[in-house]
Each structure stands twice: as C-alpha cells, then as structure tokens.
Amino acid sequence: MTNDSLYKRLRRFGTLTESPNDIPDAVFALPSTIHWIRALAILVDDRAVAFQSARIFYGKVQKREMDDRTLNTVCEQLLFAFHQLAALRALSAVSSKADVARMAIITWYYGIYGAASAMVAAADGSFQNNHTATAQQWDAQFPSRGLAMAPFADRLPSVLKDDVANGLVPVRARGKHPLTNMPQTPEQAWGCIAEYLSGTAKWEQWNCQERIKAEAAFKDLGVDNFRSGPAKAMRDAAYRRRSIAFLQQASRYRGKANYRDAIFLAYGKTVAPRLEGLVDDLPVVLEGFTAMAAGYCSLRIGKANWGPFLQDLDENRSLSMSPVALWS
C-alpha cells in the first residue's frame, strides 16, 4: 500500500463495489448530511410540531372503525417508532458522537418508517411490506392530500423535468440556502429543504434510468442513452410513476449511511466535532414526526382506544421514556 491516505486511495482507485466517481466527495457529502437534519430540526422547533399541535392540524379527521388486527398494527408501529426515539435519545448522550452517528441515522430512519406505517394503517387499513411501497402509500394518503405537517409536507408529483422545476418554485420561494452551508435561521433552513428535495429528485431520475437500462425492452432498442424517441418515452413513463415526498427523502438519507463506503462519517480529523450537532438533531426531528403520527392516529382510532393504549404502554414499558409525556 502506498503512503497515500485511505481517502485519497478510494478517490483514485475506488473499490470492488464502487468506481472512483462513486466515492463521496467529502466537501459536499458530509455537510449535506449534517445540514439537512439541522434544517429539519430548526423548522420542527419553529413550527412547534408537537402532539397537541398535530391534534389541531388534524382536527377534521374522523374516527375510523377498524378491526382488532388493524388497531394492533397502528399501536405496534407507534411503539416501534417510540422505541427508535428512545434509542436516539440514548445515543445522543454518548461522549463521542462519531462512534454512533451511522447507527443513529439508521435508527432515525426506522423511527420515521414505523410512524409512517402507523399513519397508513390508521388511514386505510393497509400495511406495506417494503420501504418503497410504504413511501408511496404514505405520500398518497398524506402529502398529496395536504395532510402532512410542515416541514414534512413538501412533495413533487413526479420526477419529470417540468414537474420538478414547477414543484420546486413554491418550495424555493420560502428561502434559498446551499446545503454546503450550515443553516441558522428558518429561512435558511427552508433553503436547505428545497435543495435536498431537488437532489432527491435527481437521485430518483438516475435510479429510473439505471433500472430501464437493465430491461430487455431497452436493450432491444440497441441504444445506450435516452435521446431517441422510444428510449425517452420509456424514461418519461418511469419518471411519471415516481413522486418524491418526505419518506423517499428519508430513505435516500438512510441509504447513504447504511450502504455507503466506510469513509463516510468515520474518517477525518474534523468529522467528529461536526457530528456533535447531527446526533443531537436526529431525535428532535424524529420526535416531531412521531408527534404528527401520534396526533393523527389518536384521532383515527378514537379516544376510547387511545387512552388505554397510552396507559398500558406507560405502565408496561421497559423504556426510560414516557409516552404519556409526549403523546397526551
């Protein structure tokens, strides 16, 4: 091995699974990871997202009659999300945040995923068995109907070029700020939110293209790009089927931590102090999202079910946190 640093070697040669171009540029990859969550935390606080404000937001939501299995699913997924929040709070207490940053991001995502699954089950009695389907159904039931609270409400109806451009106009109107810079104010935070939404749309466009290139129908065209009419039609049809809402963004965020190379989050003298705020912000954001979910679900399952659920959870919990303190 040469005397080059591991980072330089990865950027020069890549690995067996990633080309040099796929190794993240530390100048952008780490700041965007930190600053998106910081922006969300700023806005959760600025918008006062909590259980009672969620109850007000969902004030017109009616109780839904549901069978025992559906009710159990709603309660189970809320408990799952609550457990992830408890774990995040514990992780934020460790002395070296860099030691737990990657695990904290994954824990955060599964808390979001559980809370969203509870909302979907309470909305229509369904439960999806994979992340993509859950994200699509949550978008269909909530953001697309104006039933998600800010800062979790933004969406793009598809990743078609015009839909992305038009959808970003009102989002960017709230503020402009690059993801490479730490947001300090709500206006700057909204700018980061817009940039991450835009980046997720580009990421999904790339995913669509890669999937199409692997299909037999595309290979039969005998082309390697999307400039021809038939190839463009295949691409645009795939673009139309892909909306972008908060869960798609959260899944992309988790993917960076779960699957990206070992360098990410764990290498560099300046990384550890920068991760201090990230590990503290993750539970703030998850607490806001779970409060939204609990507020909606409490109305959907009704007072006669919500009160006993909270009481039972509080009396029999093995966790240090009290759900009554957060969700009543």
N, C-alpha and C positions, 0 to 999 in steps of 0.2 A: 504494500500500500504506500502511496506517495505521502509526502508531508502536507498535502492539501487537507483542509478541514472536510469533515463528512458532508457538510452543506455544499461546499464547492464541488465535491466529487459527485454528489447526487445531481446537482445542476448541470454538470458536464456530461455525465455518462448515463444518468437515470438508473433504474433497477430492472429486475426481470419482469416486473409488472407495470412499470411506468417509464415513458420516454423522458429525456431531459426536459422537454417542453411541458410535461405534466407535473413536474416537481414545483410546488408553490413558491412564488416569489415572496420572500419574507417581507419585502417592502409593502406589499398590499395584503397578503393572505391573513397575517396576524391582526393588523389593525382593523380590517373589516369584520373579523370575528368578534373582536372586543367592542367595537363601536356600534354595531347593530344592537347588541344586547343593552349597551349603555343607553342608546336612544330609546329602546322599548321601556327600560326602567324609568327614564325621565318622564315618559309620556304616561305610564301607568300611574305615577305619582301626580303628574299634572292633571290628569283626567279623573283622579280619585277613584280608580277602579277597585271596588270592594263589593262584598256580598250585598249590602244594603243598596248601593247604587245600581247594582245589577238587577235587584228586585224591582227597582223603579224603572229601569230601562225596559225590562220585560213585563211591565205592569199589565199589558193587554193579553199576555199569554194565558191560555186556559188550561185547566187540569185535563189530563188525558187519561181515560180509562185504559189500564194495561193489565195484562195477566201477571202472575207471580214471577215467571221467568224473566219477563221484560223488566219488571220492577227490580228484581235481583241484579240484573245486568247493569242498570243505571247505578245502583248503590255500590256494586262491586267495582265498577270503573272509577267512581268517585273516590272510593277508598284507595284504589291503586294510585290515582293521581295524588291523593293526600300523602301517601307513603313516600312518593318521589319528592314531594315538597319537604317532608321531614328529613329525608336523606340529604337534600341540598342544603338545608339549614345546618345540618351537622358537618357537611363538607366545608361550608364557609367558615367554620370555627377552627380549621386546622391552621398550623403556623405557616406551612409552605403551600401556597395556593397552586403553584405549578405542579405539585405532586398529584393533585386531584382534578385539575382543570378539564382534562379529556373526559374523565368519568363524570364530572359534573355536567358537562354538556349533554352527554348521553342520558343521564338521569333526568335532566331538564326536559329533553325531548319526550321521553316516555311518560312524564307527567302531563305534558301537553296532549299527547296521544290518548292517554286514558281519559282525561277530562273531555276531549272532543268526542270520544267514543260514547261517553255517558250522555252527552248532549244529543247525539244522533239517535241513540236508543230511546231517549225520552221524547224525541221529536216524532219518530215514525216507527218505532219498534223494531228497527233493524240493527244488525251488528255485522260489520265488515271484517273479513279475515286477513286483510293485508293493509299495509300503510297507504298504498296508492288509492285503493277503493275508499278507505276511511277519509282521506283528504278530499277526495272528490265529493263524497256524500256530505261531509261537513260543510263544504263550500256551497253545495246545492241547497242545503237546509238553512244556512245562516248568512254568510256574507252576500250571497246572490240575492237574498230577500231583505237585506238591510237589517238582519238580526244578529249581527256581531258588534260588540262594543269596540270603539277605538281604544288602543291602537292596533286592534286585531281585525279590523273590518275591511281593509283595502283589498281589492282583487282586480284581476284582469280577466275579461271573459274568454279570451283565447290568447295564443301567442303569435297570431298573425301580426305582421308588421304594423298595419294600421291600427289594429285593436290595442296593441301595446302602446303605440305613440299616443293615441287618443285617451287611453285609460290612465296614462301617467300625467296628463295635463293637470287634472284637479289635485293629484297627489303632490306634484311638484309645486303647485301654487301655494301650499302651506309652508314651504320653506325649502331652501337649497343649501346643501352642505355635503362635501365629499366624505365618503366612507373612510378615507385615509386620515381624516382629522377627527379628534375626539369631540363629540357634541357636548355643549354646555347648557344650552337653552332649549325649550320646547321647539322653537322654530328650527334650530339646527338639527334637533332630533328628527323632526319630520323630514328634513332633507335627507338624512341617513336612511330613513324608512323608504323613501322614494328610490334611492339608489340601490338598496338591497332588493326591492321589488323588481326594478329594471334588470339587475344582474340575474335574478332567478328566472326571469323570462328568457334571457339569452341562454342560460344554462339549459332550460327546458327545450328551447329550439334546437340546441346541439344534441340533446338526448333524442329528440324526434328524428333528426337527420341520421343519427347513428343506427337507430332501430330500423329505419326504412332501408338503409344501405345493406342491411343484413337479410332483407326479404328477397325471396325468389323473384317476385314481380319486378323489383327494381333491377336486380341483376339481369333479368331478361331484356331490359332496355339497352344494355350494353354501354351505359354511361357511368361516369364517376362523380357527377355533380348534379345540381338541380336547375340548370339553365334551360334544359329542354322543356317543352310544354307538358308531356306526360309525367316527367320527374317532378316538376314544380307542382303539378296537380296532386300528386301523391303526398308531397311535403305539406302543402297547404291544407289538405284534408286532415292530416295528423295534427297540424297546428290548431285547427278549429276545435279539435276534441280536447285540448289541454288548456284549462283555465288555471290561473295562479291565485291562490289565496294564502292565508297565514300558515296553514298546515303544510302546504307544498314548500313554503319558505323554511319552516321549521325542520322538515325532513331533509332538505338540502343542507341546512346548518348542521344537523346531526351527522350527515354523511361525511362532511369534512373531518369531523373528529373521530368517527368510527372507522373510516376506511382510508383516510389519507396517510401518507408516509409518516414514519416515526419522528421526523424532524419537526413536524408541525406541533406546536405547543410545548415541546420538550427540549429545545436546543437553542442556545444563545444566552449570553450573559444578561441581556436586557429583557428577556422574556418574563422571568419570574415576577419582578415588580409590576409589570404591566398586567399580569393576570390577577393581581390582588382585587381590582375592581370587578373583573369579569365574574369571578366566583361569588362575589357578594351580590352582583346584579341578577344573576340567574334565578335565585329564589324570589326576588322581588317580582320579576316578570311572570314566573310560574304562579305565584300567589295571586296575581291579578287575573291570569287566565282561568285558574281554578275557581276564583270567586265568581267570575262571569258564568262558568259552567254550573256551579252550585246554585247561583241565583236563578238561572233558567230551570234547572232540574227540580228545584224546590217547588216552583210553581206548577211544573208539569206533572209531578207525582202527587201534589196536593199536601195540604197541612197535616192531614191525618196520617200520612206516611212519612213526611219529612221530620216531624218532631221525634217520633220513636226511633227513626234511623239515626239521627244525631245523638240522642240519648244513649242508645245501645252502643254506638261507636265510641262515645266518650267513656262509658263505663267499662267497656271491654277492650279498649285499645292497649296495644303493647308499645305504642309510640310515645315519645315525650310531648308531642304537640297535642293541643286540644282542638278538635274540630268545632266545638261549640264557640270557641273564641273567634274563629274565622268565619263561620258559616251560620251565624244567627244574629 
